Amino acid sequence: MITGVDTVIMDDGFQQWGIKKDLDIVAIGAANPLATAILLPRGILRQPLSSLKNADVFVLTKTT
């Protein structure tokens, strides 16, 4: 158990359902948003688009 820590930021924590989370943040690349909506290994998505309903916040990346 970690003590003295009140915030942990995880990469790929969205798909870890067994972890208690207060906030789910999804980063979406603006240059190629959701690409072709095909899951790995053929596409870039790690989960189906329907999983986005579980997100609390969306952040657009690579906007310039």
PQR file of N, CA, C, O and H, with PARSE charges and radii, in Angstrom:
ATOM      1  N   MET A   1       0.837  -1.182   0.000 -0.4000 1.5000
ATOM      2  CA  MET A   1       0.000   0.000   0.000 -0.0000 2.0000
ATOM      3  C   MET A   1       0.882   1.246   0.000  0.5500 1.7000
ATOM      4  O   MET A   1       1.893   1.298   0.701 -0.5500 1.4000
ATOM      5  N   ILE A   2       0.502   2.234  -0.778 -0.4000 1.5000
ATOM      6  CA  ILE A   2       1.234   3.500  -0.862 -0.0000 2.0000
ATOM      7  C   ILE A   2       0.688   4.448   0.201  0.5500 1.7000
ATOM      8  O   ILE A   2      -0.525   4.633   0.302 -0.5500 1.4000
ATOM      9  H   ILE A   2      -0.319   2.192  -1.348  0.4000 1.0000
ATOM     10  N   THR A   3       1.563   5.042   0.986 -0.4000 1.5000
ATOM     11  CA  THR A   3       1.125   6.007   1.994 -0.0000 2.0000
ATOM     12  C   THR A   3       1.714   7.372   1.673  0.5500 1.7000
ATOM     13  O   THR A   3       2.772   7.474   1.052 -0.5500 1.4000
ATOM     14  H   THR A   3       2.548   4.891   0.904  0.4000 1.0000
ATOM     15  N   GLY A   4       1.021   8.414   2.100 -0.4000 1.5000
ATOM     16  CA  GLY A   4       1.490   9.767   1.873 -0.0000 2.0000
ATOM     17  C   GLY A   4       1.238  10.282   0.468  0.5500 1.7000
ATOM     18  O   GLY A   4       1.743  11.346   0.110 -0.5500 1.4000
ATOM     19  H   GLY A   4       0.162   8.331   2.604  0.4000 1.0000
ATOM     20  N   VAL A   5       0.480   9.568  -0.330 -0.4000 1.5000
ATOM     21  CA  VAL A   5       0.182   9.968  -1.700 -0.0000 2.0000
ATOM     22  C   VAL A   5      -1.323  10.140  -1.832  0.5500 1.7000
ATOM     23  O   VAL A   5      -2.088   9.267  -1.419 -0.5500 1.4000
ATOM     24  H   VAL A   5       0.069   8.703  -0.039  0.4000 1.0000
ATOM     25  N   ASP A   6      -1.755  11.264  -2.406 -0.4000 1.5000
ATOM     26  CA  ASP A   6      -3.194  11.453  -2.581 -0.0000 2.0000
ATOM     27  C   ASP A   6      -3.617  11.457  -4.042  0.5500 1.7000
ATOM     28  O   ASP A   6      -4.812  11.442  -4.334 -0.5500 1.4000
ATOM     29  H   ASP A   6      -1.134  11.973  -2.741  0.4000 1.0000
ATOM     30  N   THR A   7      -2.646  11.477  -4.980 -0.4000 1.5000
ATOM     31  CA  THR A   7      -2.978  11.486  -6.400 -0.0000 2.0000
ATOM     32  C   THR A   7      -1.994  10.613  -7.173  0.5500 1.7000
ATOM     33  O   THR A   7      -0.780  10.704  -6.986 -0.5500 1.4000
ATOM     34  H   THR A   7      -1.674  11.490  -4.743  0.4000 1.0000
ATOM     35  N   VAL A   8      -2.533   9.775  -8.035 -0.4000 1.5000
ATOM     36  CA  VAL A   8      -1.722   8.962  -8.934 -0.0000 2.0000
ATOM     37  C   VAL A   8      -2.310   9.130 -10.323  0.5500 1.7000
ATOM     38  O   VAL A   8      -3.516   8.967 -10.513 -0.5500 1.4000
ATOM     39  H   VAL A   8      -3.519   9.701  -8.187  0.4000 1.0000
ATOM     40  N   ILE A   9      -1.470   9.453 -11.292 -0.4000 1.5000
ATOM     41  CA  ILE A   9      -1.904   9.574 -12.687 -0.0000 2.0000
ATOM     42  C   ILE A   9      -1.343   8.374 -13.438  0.5500 1.7000
ATOM     43  O   ILE A   9      -0.137   8.124 -13.424 -0.5500 1.4000
ATOM     44  H   ILE A   9      -0.491   9.585 -11.138  0.4000 1.0000
ATOM     45  N   MET A  10      -2.237   7.634 -14.094 -0.4000 1.5000
ATOM     46  CA  MET A  10      -1.837   6.407 -14.776 -0.0000 2.0000
ATOM     47  C   MET A  10      -2.074   6.505 -16.277  0.5500 1.7000
ATOM     48  O   MET A  10      -3.068   7.073 -16.731 -0.5500 1.4000
ATOM     49  H   MET A  10      -3.216   7.837 -14.105  0.4000 1.0000
ATOM     50  N   ASP A  11      -1.162   5.955 -17.018 -0.4000 1.5000
ATOM     51  CA  ASP A  11      -1.367   5.755 -18.442 -0.0000 2.0000
ATOM     52  C   ASP A  11      -2.052   4.400 -18.592  0.5500 1.7000
ATOM     53  O   ASP A  11      -1.621   3.420 -17.984 -0.5500 1.4000
ATOM     54  H   ASP A  11      -0.355   5.494 -16.649  0.4000 1.0000
ATOM     55  N   ASP A  12      -3.082   4.335 -19.372 -0.4000 1.5000
ATOM     56  CA  ASP A  12      -3.852   3.104 -19.609 -0.0000 2.0000
ATOM     57  C   ASP A  12      -4.677   2.667 -18.407  0.5500 1.7000
ATOM     58  O   ASP A  12      -5.101   1.512 -18.355 -0.5500 1.4000
ATOM     59  H   ASP A  12      -3.432   5.131 -19.866  0.4000 1.0000
ATOM     60  N   GLY A  13      -4.919   3.537 -17.449 -0.4000 1.5000
ATOM     61  CA  GLY A  13      -5.748   3.190 -16.307 -0.0000 2.0000
ATOM     62  C   GLY A  13      -7.220   3.072 -16.662  0.5500 1.7000
ATOM     63  O   GLY A  13      -7.983   2.445 -15.926 -0.5500 1.4000
ATOM     64  H   GLY A  13      -4.575   4.475 -17.492  0.4000 1.0000
ATOM     65  N   PHE A  14      -7.631   3.664 -17.776 -0.4000 1.5000
ATOM     66  CA  PHE A  14      -9.032   3.644 -18.188 -0.0000 2.0000
ATOM     67  C   PHE A  14      -9.549   2.217 -18.341  0.5500 1.7000
ATOM     68  O   PHE A  14     -10.696   1.922 -18.008 -0.5500 1.4000
ATOM     69  H   PHE A  14      -7.011   4.173 -18.373  0.4000 1.0000
ATOM     70  N   GLN A  15      -8.693   1.344 -18.845 -0.4000 1.5000
ATOM     71  CA  GLN A  15      -9.141  -0.027 -19.079 -0.0000 2.0000
ATOM     72  C   GLN A  15      -8.923  -0.951 -17.890  0.5500 1.7000
ATOM     73  O   GLN A  15      -9.216  -2.144 -17.978 -0.5500 1.4000
ATOM     74  H   GLN A  15      -7.760   1.584 -19.116  0.4000 1.0000
ATOM     75  N   GLN A  16      -8.421  -0.433 -16.796 -0.4000 1.5000
ATOM     76  CA  GLN A  16      -8.218  -1.224 -15.582 -0.0000 2.0000
ATOM     77  C   GLN A  16      -9.425  -1.060 -14.664  0.5500 1.7000
ATOM     78  O   GLN A  16      -9.462  -0.140 -13.847 -0.5500 1.4000
ATOM     79  H   GLN A  16      -8.183   0.536 -16.725  0.4000 1.0000
ATOM     80  N   TRP A  17     -10.392  -1.928 -14.789 -0.4000 1.5000
ATOM     81  CA  TRP A  17     -11.647  -1.799 -14.061 -0.0000 2.0000
ATOM     82  C   TRP A  17     -11.503  -2.110 -12.582  0.5500 1.7000
ATOM     83  O   TRP A  17     -12.322  -1.650 -11.786 -0.5500 1.4000
ATOM     84  H   TRP A  17     -10.362  -2.676 -15.453  0.4000 1.0000
ATOM     85  N   GLY A  18     -10.498  -2.868 -12.186 -0.4000 1.5000
ATOM     86  CA  GLY A  18     -10.334  -3.262 -10.799 -0.0000 2.0000
ATOM     87  C   GLY A  18      -9.723  -2.188  -9.915  0.5500 1.7000
ATOM     88  O   GLY A  18      -9.639  -2.363  -8.699 -0.5500 1.4000
ATOM     89  H   GLY A  18      -9.832  -3.241 -12.832  0.4000 1.0000
ATOM     90  N   ILE A  19      -9.296  -1.081 -10.505 -0.4000 1.5000
ATOM     91  CA  ILE A  19      -8.673   0.002  -9.748 -0.0000 2.0000
ATOM     92  C   ILE A  19      -9.733   1.044  -9.412  0.5500 1.7000
ATOM     93  O   ILE A  19     -10.486   1.471 -10.288 -0.5500 1.4000
ATOM     94  H   ILE A  19      -9.365  -0.939 -11.492  0.4000 1.0000
ATOM     95  N   LYS A  20      -9.796   1.454  -8.146 -0.4000 1.5000
ATOM     96  CA  LYS A  20     -10.737   2.505  -7.754 -0.0000 2.0000
ATOM     97  C   LYS A  20     -10.213   3.837  -8.289  0.5500 1.7000
ATOM     98  O   LYS A  20      -9.086   4.238  -7.998 -0.5500 1.4000
ATOM     99  H   LYS A  20      -9.185   1.107  -7.434  0.4000 1.0000
ATOM    100  N   LYS A  21     -11.041   4.508  -9.068 -0.4000 1.5000
ATOM    101  CA  LYS A  21     -10.649   5.777  -9.674 -0.0000 2.0000
ATOM    102  C   LYS A  21     -11.702   6.833  -9.376  0.5500 1.7000
ATOM    103  O   LYS A  21     -12.897   6.543  -9.310 -0.5500 1.4000
ATOM    104  H   LYS A  21     -11.957   4.182  -9.304  0.4000 1.0000
ATOM    105  N   ASP A  22     -11.237   8.057  -9.198 -0.4000 1.5000
ATOM    106  CA  ASP A  22     -12.147   9.174  -8.986 -0.0000 2.0000
ATOM    107  C   ASP A  22     -12.471   9.895 -10.288  0.5500 1.7000
ATOM    108  O   ASP A  22     -13.500  10.563 -10.392 -0.5500 1.4000
ATOM    109  H   ASP A  22     -10.267   8.293  -9.251  0.4000 1.0000
ATOM    110  N   LEU A  23     -11.601   9.764 -11.274 -0.4000 1.5000
ATOM    111  CA  LEU A  23     -11.758  10.508 -12.523 -0.0000 2.0000
ATOM    112  C   LEU A  23     -11.141   9.708 -13.660  0.5500 1.7000
ATOM    113  O   LEU A  23      -9.992   9.277 -13.567 -0.5500 1.4000
ATOM    114  H   LEU A  23     -10.765   9.221 -11.189  0.4000 1.0000
ATOM    115  N   ASP A  24     -11.897   9.510 -14.729 -0.4000 1.5000
ATOM    116  CA  ASP A  24     -11.396   8.848 -15.933 -0.0000 2.0000
ATOM    117  C   ASP A  24     -11.216   9.894 -17.019  0.5500 1.7000
ATOM    118  O   ASP A  24     -12.176  10.544 -17.433 -0.5500 1.4000
ATOM    119  H   ASP A  24     -12.831   9.860 -14.805  0.4000 1.0000
ATOM    120  N   ILE A  25      -9.976  10.055 -17.480 -0.4000 1.5000
ATOM    121  CA  ILE A  25      -9.644  11.035 -18.513 -0.0000 2.0000
ATOM    122  C   ILE A  25      -9.237  10.281 -19.769  0.5500 1.7000
ATOM    123  O   ILE A  25      -8.422   9.361 -19.706 -0.5500 1.4000
ATOM    124  H   ILE A  25      -9.196   9.527 -17.144  0.4000 1.0000
ATOM    125  N   VAL A  26      -9.798  10.664 -20.905 -0.4000 1.5000
ATOM    126  CA  VAL A  26      -9.447  10.057 -22.187 -0.0000 2.0000
ATOM    127  C   VAL A  26      -8.815  11.126 -23.066  0.5500 1.7000
ATOM    128  O   VAL A  26      -9.400  12.188 -23.275 -0.5500 1.4000
ATOM    129  H   VAL A  26     -10.460  11.411 -20.956  0.4000 1.0000
ATOM    130  N   ALA A  27      -7.621  10.846 -23.581 -0.4000 1.5000
ATOM    131  CA  ALA A  27      -6.928  11.753 -24.503 -0.0000 2.0000
ATOM    132  C   ALA A  27      -7.223  11.315 -25.936  0.5500 1.7000
ATOM    133  O   ALA A  27      -7.098  10.138 -26.274 -0.5500 1.4000
ATOM    134  H   ALA A  27      -7.146   9.983 -23.411  0.4000 1.0000
ATOM    135  N   ILE A  28      -7.611  12.267 -26.764 -0.4000 1.5000
ATOM    136  CA  ILE A  28      -7.947  11.988 -28.163 -0.0000 2.0000
ATOM    137  C   ILE A  28      -7.095  12.888 -29.040  0.5500 1.7000
ATOM    138  O   ILE A  28      -7.104  14.108 -28.877 -0.5500 1.4000
ATOM    139  H   ILE A  28      -7.713  13.223 -26.490  0.4000 1.0000
ATOM    140  N   GLY A  29      -6.360  12.293 -29.970 -0.4000 1.5000
ATOM    141  CA  GLY A  29      -5.526  13.059 -30.897 -0.0000 2.0000
ATOM    142  C   GLY A  29      -6.378  13.804 -31.908  0.5500 1.7000
ATOM    143  O   GLY A  29      -7.129  13.184 -32.659 -0.5500 1.4000
ATOM    144  H   GLY A  29      -6.352  11.302 -30.103  0.4000 1.0000
ATOM    145  N   ALA A  30      -6.272  15.121 -31.938 -0.4000 1.5000
ATOM    146  CA  ALA A  30      -7.107  15.949 -32.816 -0.0000 2.0000
ATOM    147  C   ALA A  30      -6.787  15.733 -34.293  0.5500 1.7000
ATOM    148  O   ALA A  30      -7.663  15.885 -35.145 -0.5500 1.4000
ATOM    149  H   ALA A  30      -5.662  15.626 -31.327  0.4000 1.0000
ATOM    150  N   ALA A  31      -5.543  15.382 -34.600 -0.4000 1.5000
ATOM    151  CA  ALA A  31      -5.140  15.206 -35.994 -0.0000 2.0000
ATOM    152  C   ALA A  31      -5.808  13.999 -36.637  0.5500 1.7000
ATOM    153  O   ALA A  31      -6.044  13.988 -37.845 -0.5500 1.4000
ATOM    154  H   ALA A  31      -4.832  15.258 -33.909  0.4000 1.0000
ATOM    155  N   ASN A  32      -6.112  12.988 -35.839 -0.4000 1.5000
ATOM    156  CA  ASN A  32      -6.709  11.763 -36.360 -0.0000 2.0000
ATOM    157  C   ASN A  32      -7.679  11.206 -35.314  0.5500 1.7000
ATOM    158  O   ASN A  32      -7.454  10.121 -34.779 -0.5500 1.4000
ATOM    159  H   ASN A  32      -5.920  12.997 -34.858  0.4000 1.0000
ATOM    160  N   PRO A  33      -8.754  11.943 -35.022 -0.5600 1.5000
ATOM    161  CA  PRO A  33      -9.631  11.535 -33.925  0.2800 2.0000
ATOM    162  C   PRO A  33     -10.302  10.182 -34.169  0.5500 1.7000
ATOM    163  O   PRO A  33     -11.085  10.011 -35.103 -0.5500 1.4000
ATOM    164  N   LEU A  34      -9.978   9.260 -33.324 -0.4000 1.5000
ATOM    165  CA  LEU A  34     -10.561   7.921 -33.326 -0.0000 2.0000
ATOM    166  C   LEU A  34     -10.282   7.137 -34.593  0.5500 1.7000
ATOM    167  O   LEU A  34     -10.812   6.042 -34.783 -0.5500 1.4000
ATOM    168  H   LEU A  34      -9.342   9.399 -32.565  0.4000 1.0000
ATOM    169  N   ALA A  35      -9.458   7.691 -35.453 -0.4000 1.5000
ATOM    170  CA  ALA A  35      -8.988   7.010 -36.666 -0.0000 2.0000
ATOM    171  C   ALA A  35     -10.127   6.264 -37.358  0.5500 1.7000
ATOM    172  O   ALA A  35     -11.127   6.869 -37.746 -0.5500 1.4000
ATOM    173  H   ALA A  35      -9.028   8.581 -35.298  0.4000 1.0000
ATOM    174  N   THR A  36      -9.976   4.985 -37.506 -0.4000 1.5000
ATOM    175  CA  THR A  36     -10.992   4.208 -38.228 -0.0000 2.0000
ATOM    176  C   THR A  36     -11.909   3.447 -37.288  0.5500 1.7000
ATOM    177  O   THR A  36     -12.739   2.655 -37.734 -0.5500 1.4000
ATOM    178  H   THR A  36      -9.164   4.494 -37.191  0.4000 1.0000
ATOM    179  N   ALA A  37     -11.765   3.682 -35.990 -0.4000 1.5000
ATOM    180  CA  ALA A  37     -12.584   3.013 -34.964 -0.0000 2.0000
ATOM    181  C   ALA A  37     -12.388   1.501 -34.978  0.5500 1.7000
ATOM    182  O   ALA A  37     -13.303   0.740 -34.662 -0.5500 1.4000
ATOM    183  H   ALA A  37     -11.091   4.325 -35.628  0.4000 1.0000
ATOM    184  N   ILE A  38     -11.186   1.081 -35.348 -0.4000 1.5000
ATOM    185  CA  ILE A  38     -10.856  -0.348 -35.356 -0.0000 2.0000
ATOM    186  C   ILE A  38      -9.944  -0.635 -34.166  0.5500 1.7000
ATOM    187  O   ILE A  38      -9.005   0.112 -33.892 -0.5500 1.4000
ATOM    188  H   ILE A  38     -10.443   1.699 -35.605  0.4000 1.0000
ATOM    189  N   LEU A  39     -10.236  -1.725 -33.470 -0.4000 1.5000
ATOM    190  CA  LEU A  39      -9.461  -2.109 -32.295 -0.0000 2.0000
ATOM    191  C   LEU A  39      -8.098  -2.693 -32.679  0.5500 1.7000
ATOM    192  O   LEU A  39      -7.904  -3.180 -33.792 -0.5500 1.4000
ATOM    193  H   LEU A  39     -10.999  -2.331 -33.693  0.4000 1.0000
ATOM    194  N   LEU A  40      -7.158  -2.630 -31.725 -0.4000 1.5000
ATOM    195  CA  LEU A  40      -5.864  -3.285 -31.896 -0.0000 2.0000
ATOM    196  C   LEU A  40      -6.087  -4.761 -32.169  0.5500 1.7000
ATOM    197  O   LEU A  40      -7.062  -5.295 -31.640 -0.5500 1.4000
ATOM    198  H   LEU A  40      -7.316  -2.234 -30.820  0.4000 1.0000
ATOM    199  N   PRO A  41      -5.305  -5.449 -32.919 -0.5600 1.5000
ATOM    200  CA  PRO A  41      -4.041  -5.018 -33.486  0.2800 2.0000
ATOM    201  C   PRO A  41      -4.155  -4.353 -34.849  0.5500 1.7000
ATOM    202  O   PRO A  41      -3.162  -3.830 -35.356 -0.5500 1.4000
ATOM    203  N   ARG A  42      -5.336  -4.359 -35.455 -0.4000 1.5000
ATOM    204  CA  ARG A  42      -5.480  -3.748 -36.785 -0.0000 2.0000
ATOM    205  C   ARG A  42      -5.597  -2.238 -36.724  0.5500 1.7000
ATOM    206  O   ARG A  42      -5.130  -1.549 -37.632 -0.5500 1.4000
ATOM    207  H   ARG A  42      -6.142  -4.784 -35.043  0.4000 1.0000
ATOM    208  N   GLY A  43      -6.208  -1.709 -35.677 -0.4000 1.5000
ATOM    209  CA  GLY A  43      -6.399  -0.270 -35.550 -0.0000 2.0000
ATOM    210  C   GLY A  43      -5.642   0.286 -34.359  0.5500 1.7000
ATOM    211  O   GLY A  43      -4.754  -0.365 -33.808 -0.5500 1.4000
ATOM    212  H   GLY A  43      -6.587  -2.268 -34.941  0.4000 1.0000
ATOM    213  N   ILE A  44      -6.013   1.518 -33.966 -0.4000 1.5000
ATOM    214  CA  ILE A  44      -5.308   2.159 -32.862 -0.0000 2.0000
ATOM    215  C   ILE A  44      -6.088   2.130 -31.553  0.5500 1.7000
ATOM    216  O   ILE A  44      -5.547   2.495 -30.510 -0.5500 1.4000
ATOM    217  H   ILE A  44      -6.734   2.046 -34.414  0.4000 1.0000
ATOM    218  N   LEU A  45      -7.337   1.707 -31.587 -0.4000 1.5000
ATOM    219  CA  LEU A  45      -8.158   1.744 -30.383 -0.0000 2.0000
ATOM    220  C   LEU A  45      -7.894   0.536 -29.485  0.5500 1.7000
ATOM    221  O   LEU A  45      -7.739  -0.589 -29.959 -0.5500 1.4000
ATOM    222  H   LEU A  45      -7.776   1.410 -32.435  0.4000 1.0000
ATOM    223  N   ARG A  46      -7.847   0.797 -28.174 -0.4000 1.5000
ATOM    224  CA  ARG A  46      -7.641  -0.279 -27.206 -0.0000 2.0000
ATOM    225  C   ARG A  46      -8.954  -0.807 -26.668  0.5500 1.7000
ATOM    226  O   ARG A  46      -9.007  -1.908 -26.119 -0.5500 1.4000
ATOM    227  H   ARG A  46      -7.973   1.712 -27.788  0.4000 1.0000
ATOM    228  N   GLN A  47     -10.014  -0.030 -26.822 -0.4000 1.5000
ATOM    229  CA  GLN A  47     -11.354  -0.433 -26.401 -0.0000 2.0000
ATOM    230  C   GLN A  47     -12.352   0.071 -27.436  0.5500 1.7000
ATOM    231  O   GLN A  47     -12.045   0.999 -28.184 -0.5500 1.4000
ATOM    232  H   GLN A  47      -9.971   0.864 -27.269  0.4000 1.0000
ATOM    233  N   PRO A  48     -13.542  -0.524 -27.493 -0.5600 1.5000
ATOM    234  CA  PRO A  48     -14.546  -0.039 -28.452  0.2800 2.0000
ATOM    235  C   PRO A  48     -15.016   1.371 -28.101  0.5500 1.7000
ATOM    236  O   PRO A  48     -14.935   1.787 -26.945 -0.5500 1.4000
ATOM    237  N   LEU A  49     -15.499   2.091 -29.084 -0.4000 1.5000
ATOM    238  CA  LEU A  49     -15.969   3.464 -28.872 -0.0000 2.0000
ATOM    239  C   LEU A  49     -17.057   3.534 -27.810  0.5500 1.7000
ATOM    240  O   LEU A  49     -17.198   4.558 -27.143 -0.5500 1.4000
ATOM    241  H   LEU A  49     -15.565   1.753 -30.023  0.4000 1.0000
ATOM    242  N   SER A  50     -17.817   2.482 -27.644 -0.4000 1.5000
ATOM    243  CA  SER A  50     -18.880   2.479 -26.633 -0.0000 2.0000
ATOM    244  C   SER A  50     -18.321   2.655 -25.217  0.5500 1.7000
ATOM    245  O   SER A  50     -19.049   3.076 -24.319 -0.5500 1.4000
ATOM    246  H   SER A  50     -17.702   1.649 -28.186  0.4000 1.0000
ATOM    247  N   SER A  51     -17.051   2.342 -25.009 -0.4000 1.5000
ATOM    248  CA  SER A  51     -16.423   2.506 -23.694 -0.0000 2.0000
ATOM    249  C   SER A  51     -16.251   3.970 -23.316  0.5500 1.7000
ATOM    250  O   SER A  51     -16.064   4.285 -22.141 -0.5500 1.4000
ATOM    251  H   SER A  51     -16.460   2.000 -25.739  0.4000 1.0000
ATOM    252  N   LEU A  52     -16.313   4.868 -24.292 -0.4000 1.5000
ATOM    253  CA  LEU A  52     -16.128   6.294 -24.004 -0.0000 2.0000
ATOM    254  C   LEU A  52     -17.230   6.847 -23.105  0.5500 1.7000
ATOM    255  O   LEU A  52     -17.055   7.897 -22.486 -0.5500 1.4000
ATOM    256  H   LEU A  52     -16.465   4.612 -25.247  0.4000 1.0000
ATOM    257  N   LYS A  53     -18.350   6.158 -23.027 -0.4000 1.5000
ATOM    258  CA  LYS A  53     -19.425   6.632 -22.145 -0.0000 2.0000
ATOM    259  C   LYS A  53     -19.001   6.582 -20.680  0.5500 1.7000
ATOM    260  O   LYS A  53     -19.633   7.216 -19.835 -0.5500 1.4000
ATOM    261  H   LYS A  53     -18.493   5.305 -23.529  0.4000 1.0000
ATOM    262  N   ASN A  54     -17.951   5.845 -20.371 -0.4000 1.5000
ATOM    263  CA  ASN A  54     -17.451   5.740 -19.001 -0.0000 2.0000
ATOM    264  C   ASN A  54     -16.466   6.841 -18.635  0.5500 1.7000
ATOM    265  O   ASN A  54     -16.062   6.941 -17.476 -0.5500 1.4000
ATOM    266  H   ASN A  54     -17.438   5.330 -21.057  0.4000 1.0000
ATOM    267  N   ALA A  55     -16.074   7.665 -19.592 -0.4000 1.5000
ATOM    268  CA  ALA A  55     -15.095   8.729 -19.339 -0.0000 2.0000
ATOM    269  C   ALA A  55     -15.756   9.913 -18.645  0.5500 1.7000
ATOM    270  O   ALA A  55     -16.930  10.211 -18.864 -0.5500 1.4000
ATOM    271  H   ALA A  55     -16.402   7.584 -20.533  0.4000 1.0000
ATOM    272  N   ASP A  56     -14.971  10.581 -17.803 -0.4000 1.5000
ATOM    273  CA  ASP A  56     -15.434  11.798 -17.143 -0.0000 2.0000
ATOM    274  C   ASP A  56     -14.985  13.043 -17.892  0.5500 1.7000
ATOM    275  O   ASP A  56     -15.680  14.059 -17.901 -0.5500 1.4000
ATOM    276  H   ASP A  56     -14.017  10.339 -17.624  0.4000 1.0000
ATOM    277  N   VAL A  57     -13.809  12.956 -18.523 -0.4000 1.5000
ATOM    278  CA  VAL A  57     -13.209  14.119 -19.190 -0.0000 2.0000
ATOM    279  C   VAL A  57     -12.559  13.656 -20.488  0.5500 1.7000
ATOM    280  O   VAL A  57     -11.958  12.583 -20.543 -0.5500 1.4000
ATOM    281  H   VAL A  57     -13.245  12.130 -18.516  0.4000 1.0000
ATOM    282  N   PHE A  58     -12.684  14.476 -21.538 -0.4000 1.5000
ATOM    283  CA  PHE A  58     -11.983  14.240 -22.793 -0.0000 2.0000
ATOM    284  C   PHE A  58     -10.999  15.392 -23.009  0.5500 1.7000
ATOM    285  O   PHE A  58     -11.343  16.560 -22.831 -0.5500 1.4000
ATOM    286  H   PHE A  58     -13.172  15.348 -21.494  0.4000 1.0000
ATOM    287  N   VAL A  59      -9.769  15.039 -23.395 -0.4000 1.5000
ATOM    288  CA  VAL A  59      -8.744  16.038 -23.666 -0.0000 2.0000
ATOM    289  C   VAL A  59      -8.280  15.854 -25.099  0.5500 1.7000
ATOM    290  O   VAL A  59      -7.890  14.754 -25.491 -0.5500 1.4000
ATOM    291  H   VAL A  59      -9.490  14.090 -23.539  0.4000 1.0000
ATOM    292  N   LEU A  60      -8.321  16.930 -25.888 -0.4000 1.5000
ATOM    293  CA  LEU A  60      -7.790  16.868 -27.261 -0.0000 2.0000
ATOM    294  C   LEU A  60      -6.305  17.148 -27.224  0.5500 1.7000
ATOM    295  O   LEU A  60      -5.863  18.133 -26.632 -0.5500 1.4000
ATOM    296  H   LEU A  60      -8.639  17.823 -25.569  0.4000 1.0000
ATOM    297  N   THR A  61      -5.525  16.265 -27.868 -0.4000 1.5000
ATOM    298  CA  THR A  61      -4.081  16.444 -27.930 -0.0000 2.0000
ATOM    299  C   THR A  61      -3.677  16.749 -29.374  0.5500 1.7000
ATOM    300  O   THR A  61      -4.459  16.558 -30.305 -0.5500 1.4000
ATOM    301  H   THR A  61      -5.885  15.465 -28.349  0.4000 1.0000
ATOM    302  N   LYS A  62      -2.462  17.218 -29.539 -0.4000 1.5000
ATOM    303  CA  LYS A  62      -1.902  17.504 -30.875 -0.0000 2.0000
ATOM    304  C   LYS A  62      -2.832  18.433 -31.664  0.5500 1.7000
ATOM    305  O   LYS A  62      -3.182  18.146 -32.809 -0.5500 1.4000
ATOM    306  H   LYS A  62      -1.826  17.374 -28.782  0.4000 1.0000
ATOM    307  N   THR A  63      -3.219  19.526 -31.054 -0.4000 1.5000
ATOM    308  CA  THR A  63      -4.170  20.439 -31.697 -0.0000 2.0000
ATOM    309  C   THR A  63      -3.500  21.467 -32.606  0.5500 1.7000
ATOM    310  O   THR A  63      -4.194  22.205 -33.305 -0.5500 1.4000
ATOM    311  H   THR A  63      -2.934  19.759 -30.124  0.4000 1.0000
ATOM    312  N   THR A  64      -2.178  21.531 -32.611 -0.4000 1.5000
ATOM    313  CA  THR A  64      -1.500  22.507 -33.484 -0.0000 2.0000
ATOM    314  C   THR A  64      -0.712  21.825 -34.552  0.5500 1.7000
ATOM    315  O   THR A  64      -0.080  22.490 -35.372 -0.5500 1.4000
ATOM    316  H   THR A  64      -1.615  20.931 -32.043  0.4000 1.0000
TER
END
